[in-house]
């Protein structure tokens, strides 16, 4: 469902010159699979997701989503995926019902208000659907953002630090929603720096350091490769080597 081959992104900076943010990254994700991008801050995770979402153009490499070339047909790719950034980005004066309905209409969903109500109920946000988004807790906003992303039934879901800022119950609820989306057949790429989060939900993971994919596999395979008993120990050995 998602294929990334030799992806490269460079940025020019005033102080450091040319910086390679993503350096020949390759991975694939199947339908119904959760793939975790695990790495420290600044490792290139968000840049990779933004290229997958066709928001940033790669300098080299290939991106394919649902069989569509992302570099040649970015608008067609956007129809197939949803990108959920780390920040909520909800209009504070709109209600969840209004925000999700508006996004459904923009996406060309039939009967957008009906679709929004159905999804807000499914995702557990119907009890505060008419409150102002600016008055919601971080966990509530996360549910609304997920509803907004899912309203056009995408095949691929890109999640950047989906539990950032949440308490333990909120984190648990969001991860349960992520698992549910995979069970419905969506391919999911989840970026995080939280070990426990990765261990709970992913089928496979890629460890990213300095823009490069330094290890890939199931949690068990990564542990075996590094001769570690815990993922945090394996992670440190990989990113510090």
Buried (B, 14 or more C-beta within 10 A) or exposed (E): BBBBBEBBBBBEEEEEEEEBBBBBBBBBBEBBBBBBBBBBEEBBBBBBBBBBBBEBEBBEBBBBBBEBEBBEEBEBBBBBBBBBBBEBEBEEEBBBBBBBBBBBBEBEBEEBBEBBBBBBEEBBBBEBBEBBBEEBEEBBBBBBBBBBBBBBEBBBBBBBBBBBBBEEEBBBBBBEBBBEBBEEEBBBBBBBBBBEBBBBBBBBBBBBBBBBBBBBBEBEEBBEBBEBEEBEBBBBBBBEE
